Amino acid sequence: MIDPRFGQGRPVVAANRVAVKAITDLWEAGESVEGIAYDFDMTPEQVDALCRAVVRLAA
């Protein structure tokens, strides 16, 4: 979601308001999907789907 009240208008995960960039930066740095999911109270499937969506948008 994008809401100017959270993340200074940058995309955040609606469920926990974590910046999408924070998650994808960790993923790009080689962190495991499971580790990222644990850190941000998400499921590995949610993290995987988010990262794949960002990669598709960037392509």
N, C-alpha and C positions, 0 to 999 in steps of 0.2 A: 504494500500500500504506500501511497505517497500522501503525506499529511504534513503541512507546515508546522504543526505542533510537535512532531516527533522527527528526529533525524534531520532537522533543518531543511525539510522539504525533499530530502533524498529518500530513495526507496528503503522501506523497512519491512520486516516480517510482521504481519498483522498480529499474530498470536503473542509475540514477546517483544515487539518493537526494537529488535536488533537490526542494525544496519545491514542491508544485503551485502554491501561491500566488505564489511567485517568478516562475514561468512565466506564469501568468495576469495578474499585475500588469503585466509587460512587454507582453503582448499587448494588454491594455486601454489601455495608454499609447500604443499605436500602433506598437510595434516590429513588424518584419516576421516572419512565421512562419519564413522562411529564416534570418534573423539569430538568432532565439531558438534555433532548432535547432542552428545552428553553435556558439553560446555554450555549450550544454548537452550537446553530443555526442549529439544526437537527429536523427531524420529530420524534414523538414518535415511529413510525413504524421502522425507521432507527435504533434508539437506541435499541429497542427490538430485532430486527434481529441481530444486532451486538453482543449483550450480549448472545443471544441464540447460535450463531455460536461459540463464545468463549467457552461456556460451553460444547458444543459438541466436540470441539477440545481437551478440557482438559480431557474429559472422556475416 
